[in-house]
Amino acid sequence: MPEGIIESLDHEARGVTRLDGKTVFVEGALPGETVEYASYRRKPSYEVARALHILKASPDRVSPRCPHFGVCGGCSMQHLDPLAQVAAKQRLLEDNLRHLGRLTAEQLYAPIYGQPWSYRYRARLSVRFVAKKGGVLVGFHERKSSYVADMQQCEILPFHLSAMLLPLRELVGRMTIRDRLPQIEVAVGERMTALVLRILDSLTTVDEVLLREFADRHGVVFYLQPAGPATAYRFYPLEGPRLSYVLPDFAVEHFFSPTEFTQVNHPVNRVLVRRALRLLDPRPGEHIADMFCGLGNFTLPIARSGASVLGVEGSPELVRRAVENAATNGLQDRVEYRVANLFAATDDTLSDLGRFDKMLIDPPREGALELVKSLGSESPLRIVYISCSPATLARDAAILVSQKGYRLRGAGVVNMFPNTSHVESIALFERAAGS
């Protein structure tokens, strides 16, 4: 078996080594380690392999906390010390900016991170009846597989949800529609936990009784989703607290439906919003745009500063929720929302939105290519860009700097998903007036 010295981690947390001029991605290997590996996929320019033996271990290697690590696809970095994970993600961000964007940030911001365990307030769990496993499985998929991992616990879910995995398996196993219930989406709010059952058939009376008993016993609220996410409705109990999360620094509470997008890590999101607002520095009298605003995660804190804000989002459902949240928080006079497809932005559609002093951009993984390409001579002097993909951030940053006259003043990582390879980041762009 070949041996290799691991140089770095790639975007999937695989170790990178070289063999006869070919790049080899080694699963389970860490930077600085010498490993023996076996390749299972060979291409002309690269290979993908699994580490068989760690001949020289990294000092940052730790024992995975979860007994399902390596089988479950929910985590890929539990064998790396949590602080070393943050450092590896920072290097990945810098490498993407340098190699894809030909850029170096003028300042590297201190990374944003929090507790590495029990942080995941949102999750989508698959459900399968598997006779060979003795019944129903509830959990994440196995790595690179459509099979559901045989999970008894989950270290990244809040403790009460982790402890609910086995009871949920028993519950679904007793239901008449166990073969027609492929997914359970979970959402934890400030005062309640929601479980959304994706059902392909109607519940029977027996099923309804089982759900009510389970909800009463475990203190959860069941929603039923017969079709797309917008069809989810509250089943039991009908009365009680609603899902919400708070941003105490800005005296804001966001209410949301369990199938609407919110950040999975509420504590880290609070720090992220605080950092974004500090970099954006909104002031009374300024007009600020919040692009890809969702239900107003950044919009309402900006408005609380005294600035007026236009939030733009492609989902009509999220915009309706954002309008409700603005009114609930008494900020409707400072906030306006519009539905627009920012992936199809043009010079004309952007100019129709008006002129802005500053802008916050928080796109999905695809980035904001058409939006940044459409910025004209009256573009904002300051842009804060929140990214969940270092590659698309680097691509968009290159356009802002080389074509639009901005400087990349700073960038840093946000470890929203500890123990996974997912990298979020925040960057600040500024341009001089008239440039």
C-alpha positions as CSV (number, residue, x, y, z in Angstrom):
1,M,0.0,0.0,0.0
2,P,1.3,3.5,-0.8
3,E,2.3,6.0,1.9
4,G,1.8,9.7,1.9
5,I,2.5,12.8,3.9
6,I,-0.7,14.9,4.2
7,E,-0.2,18.5,3.2
8,S,-3.6,20.1,3.9
9,L,-7.4,19.5,4.0
10,D,-9.6,20.0,1.0
11,H,-13.2,21.4,1.0
12,E,-14.6,18.0,2.0
13,A,-12.1,17.6,4.9
14,R,-10.1,15.0,3.1
15,G,-6.3,15.0,3.5
16,V,-4.3,16.0,0.4
17,T,-1.1,14.3,-0.6
18,R,0.8,13.7,-3.9
19,L,1.8,10.5,-5.7
20,D,3.9,10.7,-8.9
21,G,2.6,14.2,-9.7
22,K,-1.0,13.2,-9.0
23,T,-3.1,14.7,-6.2
24,V,-4.6,12.1,-3.8
25,F,-7.5,12.9,-1.5
26,V,-7.3,10.7,1.5
27,E,-10.4,10.4,3.7
28,G,-9.7,10.2,7.4
29,A,-6.2,11.8,7.2
30,L,-5.1,15.1,8.7
31,P,-2.4,17.6,7.8
32,G,1.1,16.6,9.0
33,E,0.2,13.0,9.2
34,T,2.0,10.1,7.4
35,V,-0.6,7.6,6.4
36,E,-0.9,4.3,4.5
37,Y,-3.9,4.5,2.2
38,A,-5.8,2.6,-0.4
39,S,-7.3,4.3,-3.5
40,Y,-10.9,3.5,-4.5
41,R,-11.3,6.0,-7.3
42,R,-8.6,6.7,-9.9
43,K,-8.8,9.5,-12.5
44,P,-6.1,10.9,-14.8
45,S,-5.2,13.8,-12.6
46,Y,-6.3,12.7,-9.1
47,E,-7.2,9.7,-6.9
48,V,-9.6,9.4,-3.9
49,A,-8.5,7.1,-1.1
50,R,-9.2,5.9,2.4
51,A,-6.6,6.0,5.2
52,L,-5.8,2.5,6.3
53,H,-3.1,3.1,8.9
54,I,-2.0,6.3,10.6
55,L,1.8,5.9,10.7
56,K,2.5,9.3,12.2
57,A,-0.5,11.0,13.9
58,S,-1.1,14.7,14.0
59,P,-1.0,16.3,17.4
60,D,-4.5,17.7,16.6
61,R,-6.0,14.3,16.1
62,V,-8.6,13.4,18.8
63,S,-11.0,10.5,19.4
64,P,-14.4,11.1,17.8
65,R,-17.0,11.8,20.4
66,C,-19.8,10.1,18.5
67,P,-19.9,6.3,18.2
68,H,-21.4,6.7,14.7
69,F,-18.6,8.8,13.3
70,G,-17.3,7.3,10.1
71,V,-20.6,5.7,9.2
72,C,-23.0,8.6,9.6
73,G,-22.6,11.3,7.0
74,G,-23.6,14.1,9.3
75,C,-20.0,14.9,10.4
76,S,-16.6,14.6,8.7
77,M,-14.2,16.3,11.2
78,Q,-14.8,14.9,14.6
79,H,-11.3,13.4,14.5
80,L,-9.8,16.9,14.5
81,D,-9.5,19.1,17.5
82,P,-12.3,21.8,17.4
83,L,-9.9,24.7,17.4
84,A,-7.8,23.1,14.7
85,Q,-11.0,22.7,12.6
86,V,-11.5,26.5,12.8
87,A,-7.9,27.1,11.7
88,A,-8.2,24.6,8.8
89,K,-11.4,26.4,7.6
90,Q,-9.6,29.8,7.8
91,R,-6.8,28.4,5.7
92,L,-9.3,27.1,3.2
93,L,-10.9,30.5,2.9
94,E,-7.5,32.2,2.4
95,D,-6.6,29.6,-0.2
96,N,-9.8,30.1,-2.2
97,L,-9.4,33.9,-2.1
98,R,-5.8,33.6,-3.3
99,H,-6.1,30.9,-5.9
100,L,-9.6,31.5,-7.3
101,G,-9.9,35.3,-6.7
102,R,-6.2,36.3,-6.9
103,L,-6.9,38.2,-3.7
104,T,-5.5,38.6,-0.2
105,A,-7.7,40.3,2.5
106,E,-6.1,43.4,4.0
107,Q,-7.1,42.0,7.4
108,L,-8.0,38.6,8.7
109,Y,-10.8,38.8,11.2
110,A,-10.8,36.7,14.3
111,P,-12.8,33.5,13.6
112,I,-16.4,33.3,14.9
113,Y,-17.0,30.0,16.7
114,G,-19.0,28.5,19.6
115,Q,-19.6,25.2,21.3
116,P,-18.8,22.2,19.0
117,W,-21.6,20.0,20.4
118,S,-25.4,20.1,20.7
119,Y,-25.5,23.2,18.4
120,R,-27.7,22.0,15.6
121,Y,-31.1,23.6,16.1
122,R,-32.3,22.6,12.7
123,A,-32.0,19.2,11.0
124,R,-33.7,17.0,8.4
125,L,-33.8,13.4,9.5
126,S,-34.5,10.5,7.2
127,V,-36.9,7.7,8.2
128,R,-36.8,4.2,6.8
129,F,-38.3,0.9,7.8
130,V,-35.5,-1.7,7.5
131,A,-36.5,-5.2,8.5
132,K,-32.9,-6.4,8.7
133,K,-32.2,-3.7,11.3
134,G,-35.2,-4.8,13.4
135,G,-37.5,-1.9,12.5
136,V,-37.5,1.8,11.8
137,L,-34.3,3.9,11.5
138,V,-34.4,7.7,12.1
139,G,-31.3,9.7,11.4
140,F,-28.9,11.1,8.8
141,H,-27.8,9.2,5.8
142,E,-24.7,7.1,5.9
143,R,-21.6,8.7,4.2
144,K,-22.0,8.8,0.4
145,S,-25.1,6.5,0.6
146,S,-28.8,6.7,0.5
147,Y,-29.0,4.3,3.5
148,V,-30.1,5.7,6.8
149,A,-27.4,5.4,9.5
150,D,-28.4,3.2,12.5
151,M,-28.1,6.1,15.0
152,Q,-28.9,5.7,18.7
153,Q,-27.7,9.3,19.5
154,C,-26.3,12.4,17.9
155,E,-23.7,14.6,19.5
156,I,-24.4,17.7,17.3
157,L,-28.2,17.8,18.1
158,P,-29.4,19.4,21.3
159,F,-29.4,16.8,24.0
160,H,-33.2,16.5,24.2
161,L,-33.4,15.7,20.5
162,S,-30.5,13.2,20.6
163,A,-32.3,11.4,23.4
164,M,-35.5,11.4,21.3
165,L,-34.0,9.4,18.4
166,L,-34.8,5.9,19.8
167,P,-38.3,6.9,21.0
168,L,-39.0,8.3,17.5
169,R,-38.0,5.0,16.0
170,E,-40.4,3.2,18.3
171,L,-43.2,5.8,17.5
172,V,-42.9,5.5,13.7
173,G,-42.7,1.7,14.0
174,R,-46.1,1.6,15.7
175,M,-47.7,3.9,13.1
176,T,-49.8,2.4,10.3
177,I,-48.1,4.7,7.7
178,R,-44.5,3.8,8.8
179,D,-43.7,3.0,5.1
180,R,-45.2,6.4,4.0
181,L,-43.3,8.7,6.3
182,P,-39.9,9.3,4.8
183,Q,-38.7,12.3,6.7
184,I,-38.8,14.2,10.0
185,E,-37.7,17.8,10.1
186,V,-36.8,19.2,13.5
187,A,-36.6,22.9,14.6
188,V,-35.8,24.1,18.1
189,G,-37.0,27.6,19.1
190,E,-36.7,29.7,22.2
191,R,-39.8,28.1,23.8
192,M,-40.7,25.0,21.8
193,T,-39.4,22.2,19.7
194,A,-41.2,21.3,16.4
195,L,-41.2,17.9,14.6
196,V,-42.5,18.1,11.0
197,L,-43.6,14.7,9.7
198,R,-43.5,14.4,5.9
199,I,-46.5,12.2,5.2
200,L,-47.3,10.5,1.9
201,D,-50.7,9.2,3.2
202,S,-53.3,10.5,5.7
203,L,-53.0,9.5,9.3
204,T,-55.3,7.0,10.8
205,T,-57.1,7.5,14.1
206,V,-54.5,5.2,15.7
207,D,-51.6,7.3,14.3
208,E,-53.2,10.5,15.6
209,V,-53.5,9.0,19.1
210,L,-49.9,7.9,19.0
211,L,-48.7,11.4,18.0
212,R,-50.7,13.1,20.7
213,E,-49.4,10.8,23.4
214,F,-45.8,11.3,22.2
215,A,-46.1,15.1,22.1
216,D,-47.5,15.2,25.6
217,R,-44.8,12.8,26.9
218,H,-41.8,14.6,25.3
219,G,-43.0,18.2,25.2
220,V,-42.9,18.7,21.4
221,V,-45.2,20.1,18.8
222,F,-46.0,18.0,15.8
223,Y,-46.5,19.5,12.3
224,L,-47.8,17.5,9.3
225,Q,-46.4,18.1,5.8
226,P,-48.5,16.4,3.1
227,A,-46.6,18.0,0.1
228,G,-44.1,20.8,-0.3
229,P,-42.7,22.8,2.6
230,A,-45.4,25.4,2.4
231,T,-48.1,22.8,3.2
232,A,-46.8,22.1,6.7
233,Y,-49.4,22.8,9.3
234,R,-49.5,22.5,13.1
235,F,-51.2,19.3,14.2
236,Y,-50.8,18.9,18.0
237,P,-50.9,20.7,20.3
238,L,-52.7,23.5,18.5
239,E,-52.2,26.0,21.2
240,G,-48.9,27.1,22.8
241,P,-45.7,29.0,22.0
242,R,-44.6,29.6,18.5
243,L,-41.2,28.9,17.0
244,S,-38.8,31.9,17.3
245,Y,-35.2,32.9,17.9
246,V,-34.0,36.1,19.5
247,L,-31.1,38.5,18.9
248,P,-30.8,40.1,22.3
249,D,-28.1,42.6,21.3
250,F,-30.7,44.2,19.1
251,A,-33.9,43.5,21.0
252,V,-35.3,41.5,18.1
253,E,-37.3,38.3,18.0
254,H,-37.8,36.4,14.7
255,F,-40.8,34.1,14.4
256,F,-40.7,31.4,11.8
257,S,-42.3,28.2,10.5
258,P,-40.4,25.0,11.0
259,T,-39.9,24.5,7.3
260,E,-38.6,28.1,6.6
261,F,-34.9,28.8,6.4
262,T,-33.1,29.9,9.5
263,Q,-29.5,29.4,10.6
264,V,-29.0,26.1,12.4
265,N,-26.7,27.4,15.1
266,H,-28.5,30.1,17.1
267,P,-25.6,31.1,19.4
268,V,-23.1,31.5,16.5
269,N,-25.7,33.4,14.5
270,R,-26.0,36.0,17.3
271,V,-22.2,36.6,17.1
272,L,-22.3,36.7,13.3
273,V,-25.1,39.3,13.3
274,R,-23.1,41.4,15.8
275,R,-20.0,41.2,13.7
276,A,-21.9,42.0,10.5
277,L,-23.5,45.1,12.0
278,R,-20.2,46.3,13.4
279,L,-18.6,46.1,10.0
280,L,-21.6,47.5,8.2
281,D,-21.9,50.4,10.7
282,P,-25.4,51.4,9.9
283,R,-26.4,54.9,11.0
284,P,-29.6,56.9,11.3
285,G,-30.4,58.6,8.0
286,E,-28.7,55.9,5.8
287,H,-30.5,53.8,3.3
288,I,-29.2,50.2,3.3
289,A,-30.0,47.2,1.2
290,D,-30.2,43.6,2.6
291,M,-29.9,41.3,-0.3
292,F,-31.1,37.7,0.0
293,C,-32.7,38.9,3.3
294,G,-34.7,35.8,4.1
295,L,-37.1,36.4,7.0
296,G,-35.0,39.4,8.2
297,N,-32.1,38.0,10.2
298,F,-30.0,41.0,9.4
299,T,-32.7,43.4,8.2
300,L,-34.3,44.1,11.6
301,P,-31.0,44.6,13.5
302,I,-30.0,47.1,10.8
303,A,-33.3,48.9,11.2
304,R,-32.9,48.9,15.0
305,S,-29.8,51.1,14.4
306,G,-32.0,53.8,13.0
307,A,-31.2,53.3,9.3
308,S,-33.9,52.6,6.7
309,V,-33.6,49.2,5.1
310,L,-34.8,47.5,1.9
311,G,-34.8,43.7,2.2
312,V,-34.9,41.8,-1.1
313,E,-35.6,38.1,-1.2
314,G,-36.8,35.6,-3.9
315,S,-39.2,33.7,-1.8
316,P,-42.7,35.3,-1.4
317,E,-43.3,33.1,1.7
318,L,-40.2,34.4,3.5
319,V,-41.0,38.0,2.5
320,R,-44.4,37.6,4.1
321,R,-42.8,36.3,7.3
322,A,-40.3,39.1,7.2
323,V,-43.1,41.7,7.0
324,E,-44.8,40.1,10.0
325,N,-41.6,40.1,12.0
326,A,-40.9,43.8,11.2
327,A,-44.4,44.6,12.5
328,T,-44.1,42.4,15.6
329,N,-40.8,44.1,16.5
330,G,-42.2,47.6,15.9
331,L,-39.8,48.3,13.0
332,Q,-42.3,48.4,10.0
333,D,-41.7,52.1,9.5
334,R,-38.0,51.6,8.8
335,V,-38.2,48.5,6.7
336,E,-39.5,47.7,3.2
337,Y,-39.4,44.3,1.6
338,R,-39.5,43.3,-2.1
339,V,-39.7,39.9,-3.8
340,A,-37.1,39.7,-6.6
341,N,-34.9,37.0,-8.2
342,L,-31.5,38.3,-7.4
343,F,-29.9,35.4,-9.4
344,A,-31.3,37.2,-12.5
345,A,-30.3,40.7,-11.4
346,T,-29.4,43.2,-14.2
347,D,-28.3,46.8,-14.2
348,D,-31.9,47.9,-14.8
349,T,-33.5,45.7,-12.1
350,L,-30.9,46.8,-9.6
351,S,-31.2,50.5,-10.4
352,D,-35.0,50.2,-10.0
353,L,-34.4,49.3,-6.3
354,G,-32.9,52.8,-5.7
355,R,-29.6,54.1,-4.4
356,F,-28.0,52.7,-1.2
357,D,-25.3,53.9,1.1
358,K,-24.4,50.4,2.2
359,M,-25.3,46.9,1.3
360,L,-25.4,43.5,3.0
361,I,-25.3,40.4,0.8
362,D,-26.1,36.9,2.3
363,P,-26.6,34.5,-0.7
364,P,-27.0,30.7,-0.7
365,R,-24.1,28.6,-2.0
366,E,-24.5,29.8,-5.6
367,G,-23.2,33.2,-4.5
368,A,-24.3,36.5,-5.9
369,L,-22.7,36.6,-9.4
370,E,-25.3,38.5,-11.3
371,L,-25.9,40.9,-8.4
372,V,-22.3,42.0,-8.1
373,K,-21.9,42.2,-11.9
374,S,-24.9,44.6,-12.0
375,L,-23.5,47.1,-9.5
376,G,-22.9,50.4,-11.2
377,S,-21.3,53.8,-10.6
378,E,-23.8,54.6,-7.8
379,S,-23.1,51.3,-6.0
380,P,-22.8,51.3,-2.1
381,L,-19.5,52.5,-0.7
382,R,-19.5,49.6,1.8
383,I,-20.6,46.0,1.3
384,V,-20.7,43.2,3.9
385,Y,-20.8,39.8,2.3
386,I,-21.9,36.7,4.3
387,S,-20.9,33.5,2.4
388,C,-21.5,29.8,2.8
389,S,-19.1,28.9,0.0
390,P,-15.5,30.1,-0.1
391,A,-15.3,29.3,-3.8
392,T,-18.3,31.6,-4.8
393,L,-17.2,34.3,-2.4
394,A,-13.7,34.3,-4.1
395,R,-15.4,34.5,-7.5
396,D,-17.6,37.4,-6.5
397,A,-14.8,39.1,-4.6
398,A,-12.7,39.1,-7.8
399,I,-15.4,40.9,-9.7
400,L,-15.9,43.5,-6.9
401,V,-12.2,44.2,-6.7
402,S,-11.1,44.0,-10.4
403,Q,-14.2,45.4,-12.1
404,K,-16.1,47.5,-9.5
405,G,-13.4,49.4,-7.7
406,Y,-13.7,47.8,-4.2
407,R,-11.0,46.8,-1.8
408,L,-11.2,43.6,0.2
409,R,-10.7,45.2,3.6
410,G,-11.1,42.0,5.6
411,A,-12.4,38.4,5.8
412,G,-12.8,35.7,8.3
413,V,-14.5,32.3,8.9
414,V,-17.7,31.6,10.8
415,N,-17.8,28.1,12.1
416,M,-21.6,27.7,11.9
417,F,-21.3,23.9,11.5
418,P,-18.6,22.5,13.8
419,N,-17.3,19.0,13.1
420,T,-18.4,19.3,9.5
421,S,-16.5,20.6,6.4
422,H,-19.0,23.3,5.8
423,V,-17.3,26.8,5.8
424,E,-19.1,30.1,6.3
425,S,-17.4,33.4,6.2
426,I,-17.8,37.1,6.3
427,A,-16.0,39.8,4.2
428,L,-16.0,43.5,4.0
429,F,-15.6,45.5,0.8
430,E,-15.2,49.2,0.5
431,R,-14.7,51.7,-2.3
432,A,-13.8,55.4,-2.4
433,A,-16.5,57.8,-3.5
434,G,-16.3,58.5,-7.2
435,S,-14.3,55.3,-7.9
